[in-house]
Amino acid sequence: MEDYEQKLGIKLWAEEDRPREKLLLHGRRHLTDAELIAILIGSGNRNETAVDLSKRILAFYENNLTKLGKASIQDLSKFKGIGEAKAISIVAALELGLRRKETQEEQLTQIIASSDVHKYLHHTFADLNHEEFWILLLNRSNHIIGKYLISKGGQAGTVADPKIIFKVALENNAANIVLAHNHPSGNLKPSESDNKLTKDLVASGIMLGLYVVDHLIFTNNGYYSYKDEDVI
């Protein structure tokens, strides 16, 4: 009886095979990107099903989820049939995907080289169109004991307050810290303010017994390490 009802239900599907039902019957791996997005938005517009609308959105972003992940709520709301609530659902789902990858990488607990920092933090800076400043807190053996957002700003930069940085480090009993921020422009070259901040933090850290072991600048195409460049 159950098999018969299931087959009857399939015959009545319509709307591009109803992605919700398809997921229930066949599993998430059988759905296309458009079908998964269609589940998020729930419905289309007068002229398109949810799947058709999702295909159109994906096509606009060249069927590239990374490019779609950079879209803002305002960008997505420009599509007919996508209001603020649906745009928020898409943005939230893609952010969860990034965080899932980041969680998987938390098995990396010890920082030995700049590449370890990059591997641990590159999802944190992925797709940002503004600047953020983070620190990693390390124990004496350079195992990660915390990750903290210190500040965020616009495309031109953000202000990292040394008092906040060392306050967070001291409160969490850190022995060493790693500094990290991104350049949305894609320019890996440190600015004069980057160099001054790094120099001041290194000097202050030595006085406090909280050592700055590296400062990384991230872009979508790579990173710059003060330690690798023998600046620290």
N, C-alpha and C positions, 0 to 999 in steps of 0.2 A: 504494500500500500504506500509506504514511504517513497519507494523508487518511482512509483507511478505519479505521485504528487510532485516529486522533484522534476520529472520529465515534463509534466504538464506546465509547471512553473517556468521552465526554460522556454517552452513554446510561446509563452506570453510575455517574455522579457521586453522586447523593443528597446527604444532609447539606447542604441549602440551597445546592446548586450548587458546593460545595467551593471556597471562596475562593482557595486556593492555585492550583488548576488554572485558575480563571477569570483570575487575574492573569497566569499564564504564557501563556494563549491570547489574551487580549484586552488586557492591559496594566493597570497600576495605576489609571489614570484611570476605569476601568469599575467599580471596586469602591466600595461604599458605606463609610461610616465604620465601621459594624458589621462588615462583612466584613474590613476592614483590622485591626480589633481582634481579630477571630476568628483571624486568622493569628498574631497575637502570642501569644494564650493557647493556641492549639493544639487544645484540646478543651474540651467543656462539662462537664455533670454528667449524672447518670442520667436526668434529665427534660428536659434542654435540649441542643441542639447548641451548638457554640461561637458560631455566629452568633446564635442565640436569646439566649444568655447575654449576648453583647455588646450586643444590642438592649436588653435589660433594664437593663444598666449605663448605657447612653446615655440611656435614658428617665428613669432616676433623676436624671441630671444635665441634664435638659431638652433632650437632644440637642445640648448645647452643649459643644464640645471645650475651650473656655476654662475652663468650670466643671469639667469632668473633669480638666483639667490641674492644678487646685488640690487634687485629692484626694490624700490620703496613702496610703502602702502599707497602713496600718492600716484606712483607710476602704474601700479596694478589697477587702481580705481579708474583709470582712464579707459579701460576696456569695457565696452557695453555689456552689462550683465554682472560686472564685478563691483560691488559696493565696498564700503569700508570693512564690513564684517568679514566678507569673503577674502578680501586682500589680507586682512590680519591673519586669517586661518592659513593662507599660503605662506606668508612670511614666518609665522610661528612654526609651521611644519618643517620648513627648510632650515630654520635655526636649530630645531631639535636634531635634525640630521647631522649638522655640524658638531653639536655637543655630544652626540653619540660617538662620533669618531674620536673626539677629544677624550671621552671617558675610556675608550678602548686603549688609548695610548698612555693612560695613567699607570700602566704596568712599568713604564719607564720612570723610575723614581730617583735615579742618581744622575747628576750632571757631571760629566767628565769633559765634554768638549762643547763648542758652540753649536755643533750639529744636534746635540741632545736637546738644547734649549729650543732650537728651531723646530725640531720634531714635536716637542711638547706644546709649543705655543702657536704654531703656524695656523691652526684652525681658529684660534682666538682672534687672529687678525684678518682672517679670510673675509673678503667681500666688504670690508669697511670703507666707507667714503669719507670718514672723518678720522682724526688722530686720537689714539688712546695710549696711555702710559701704564704699564703693568710692572709688577715686581714678582720674582720668585723668591721665596724664603727657603733657605737651605740650613741643614744642621752642619756639624763640624765635618762630617764625611760627605758633604754635598748632596745628601738626599733631600728631595723636595718635601717640605712640610707645609707649604701653603702657596697660594697664588692670589694676588690682590690687584684689583683695578685702582690705581691711584688718581687718575684724572682722564677726562676726555674733552675734546674740543672740536674745532671745525677743521676744514681742509688745510688751513694755514698752520695749525699747531695746537698744542695744549700745554698747560703749565703744570709741572710736577713739583710739588712743594717738598723740599728735603725734610722738613719737620714731620710731615705726614709719613713719608717713607720710613724714617728711622723710628717713629712712634709705633707703626705697625710691626716693624721688625723686632723691636724691643719687647713689645707686648706678647709676641709669639715665640720669644726665646730663640730667635734665629741667630746663627753664627756667621752666615754669609748671605749675600743677596745678589740676585741677577736683575739688572734693569732691562726693560724692553719697551720699545714703542714703534709705531709704524709711520711710514710716509705714504699717504694716499696718492701722492703725485707720482710715485714709482721711482723717485730719485733716491738711490742708496747712499749718496754722499752726506755725511753728517753736517749739520749747520753749525755756525759759530756758537749758537746757544746750546746745541747738543753737546759740543765739546766742553763748553764752560760748565754746564750742569754735571757732566760726567766727572770732570776734574774736581769740582767742589765736593761731590758725593764721595768720591774715592778718598779724598783728604779727610772729610768728616768721619767716614767710616773707620779709617785707621785710628782716629782719636777715640772713637767709641768702642773699638774692638769688634765692629761689624763690617766685614770686608766685602767690598763690591768686586766680585770675581769677573764680571763681564757686563757689557751693555750691548744689546743687539737692536739694530734698526731693521724692521721688516717691510718688505713690499710684496706684491703678489708674485713677483718673479725671483725673489731671493732674499738675502739678508746681509747685513754688514755687522761684523763683530769687532769691537774695540780690542778685545784680547787677541784675536787672530792677527790684528794689524799692529800688535805690540804698543798700543796706546795706553792700555792699562797694565 
